[in-house]
Amino acid sequence: MRLTFERLSGGCNLHRCKLCGKVVTHIRNHYHVHFPGRFECPLCRATYTRSDNLRTHCKFKHPMYNPDTRKFDNLMSAAAATAAVAAQSPTATQIAAASQAAMAAAAAAAAFNAAQQQQQQTQQQREREREHHQQQQQSQAQQQLQQQAHNLTQQLQQHAHNLSQQQQQALLGVQQQQQQQQPYQVLPHQQHNATSE
């Protein structure tokens, strides 16, 4: 990453980007402008090029979720803080607040687990649908090939039949021409009868 930036003189923390010429103070952040990462929110699937933008997103959109630990730390720490206060001088209100915080943490964890399970089920369903679609395509292709082979076989049989009929007709035609060109022939046994009379 340092090869992409040139430190400017003057003792301040300024660097010039060798790719675009921009002067920046945060090398890592500007580096992601040219070489974006892929940081995805596991709760809503929003995608960011920088990890700090993902953290900001989670802070405002999912305040109970900590993207660094991938846990609902805010709820857990709130529940722990409430429990600690309640342990010092527990009142009915504090006990109720601690109980609500613990229930909220449990509900958030259950919701997160349910979301992950739903995502896995959706992915498995998509995979099954893709495999089924591929099988259907293969089956259709196989049926088309079989139909083409059947059609070609029928065409060849018809062509062979036509050739056979043409050959028979040609042979009959040749035989008829030969009979018309030959004069009436007297067979030898008919010649003997003709001389004895």
Helices and strands as residue ranges (DSSP letters): G 2-4, E 5-7, E 15-17, E 23-24, H 27-34, E 39-40, E 47-48, H 51-61, H 73-88, H 92-181, H 188-196
